[in-house]
Amino acid sequence: MFLGSPVMTPPLSSASSPPSARRMSWGIVIVLAALLSAILGAVTAAFLPTDENTPDPASNVLNQFWRDRFGYKLTRPVNILVMGIDRTENTEPNSPESFQGRSDTILLVQFDPTEKSVSLLSIPRDTEVEIPGVGMGKINEANYWGGTELATKMIRQTLNQISIHRYARVSSGAFKELVNLLGGVDVFVPNSMSYIDNTQQLKIDLSPGWQTIDGEQADQFARYRSDAYGDIGRIQRQQALMQAIQTRLQNPNILPRLPQIIRVMQKYIDTDLSFNEILSLVNLGLNLESEQFKMVTLPGRSSSAEETYSSYWIIDEVQRDRIIAEYFHHNSDTDVVANSDSTSETLPLDLKIAIQNASGNSQVGEKIANSLVNQGYYNVYIVPDWPDEQRQTQIIVQRGNLSSAKALKNKLGWGEVEASSTGEIGSDLTLRVGSDWVNNF
């Protein structure tokens, strides 16, 4: 249990023959949202009365009910490996076979009671690794060749021997079912998404703009890859869906559906988390705010045709070590808990800063870019406008450099740091400028 020092339970190990048909599973995003993150922050807020002066007796009773059951405390940071497993042909939900495919969505999630935060690292499925007994391959193959035991080993090795205390595997179908149980989610589709893959019986047809999408459309949004960004663009859309699910779960109308949601999701989950451990995670999440939920992608680059015969994600080891130290408080020798506020908030002159206009004023991007260049920042560049006008400026931490994002905010004097990888892919930071720049620039 996590009430003291967590001890890693030996994970299950499994292997299977290659599936004859494959479809991606996005259930990973859901489990995290429904069981390990989004529900956590939504439950208490939803049960508390909206007006403290006129409390709702029914809400008070429900609130006390949950308090009585969430008495378990998380006492130290806990790292959980979450994997979304490909659907394999002719398998039943929650059967051993349904969890034996490739893990095409891989997340490492840390619940940290010392900082009252949740950090999520997305690991590209094409990350290049040396698989024991197999040879050079992609990290998503590890679960197929050796189940959670090999997958955990490969993730630890990839992330500089970081501790992994528990795992959760999610089989196909969870994502669409949860979104439907939520009554859909609101997402912004930045451009038209149209794609047909007859082999996978996949048809994607989404129009641009804000819309409420159902489970099938959410699956299409997450799986779309017919753009220049490939798997990294897919990860960006996963993180956008995560944010949309968190927002939806904060709607009080969802409360009556929570028991059904959790009950339905259980059939898609294989985990070594005990019930009491899950309650301790829920207890941590009861008071989390959205800014305490941080998402980042494992830094790296796509391999070139000259390097490999297959497409791989090549890790940037220096940036990887920075991220696992800053987000997961880990170095190569041992786990160390550090105060993230002690990180020096400096803004390196060579930082790649993408300026993206979302203010509705066509001149603002150039003005802000010129201002930064005049101050000596020589890797500032302008990217196409964000098609959705927004009021508040965002400083998106594209490659996980939180300290530089805070430094940029201090330099500008406005903007909010967005701890996710949803900005311009090639940037270190994306400055998505909202209409608030007028009063601050």
Protein Blocks (a to p, Z undefined) as FASTA:
>chain_A
ZZlccdddddddddddddfbdcddfklmmmmmmmmmmmmmmmmmmmpcfblklccfklmm
mmmmmmmmmmcccfbdcddddddddddehiaehiaklmmcccfbccdddddfklopaddd
dddfklccddehibpcdfklmmmmnojmlmmmmmmmmnoopacfbdcdddehjlmmmmmm
nnpaadddfbdcddddfklopacdddeddddddfklmmmmmmpccbfklmmmmmmmmmmm
mmmmmmmmmpmklmmmmmmmmmmmmmmpccfbdfklmmmmmmmmmmccfklpccdddedd
dddfklpmbdcddddfklmmmmmmmmnopafkbccdddfklpccdddfklccddddfehp
aklmmmmmmmmmmnopakbccddddfbdcfbdcdddfkopaklmmmmmmmnopajddddf
fbcfkbmbdcdddfklmmmZZ
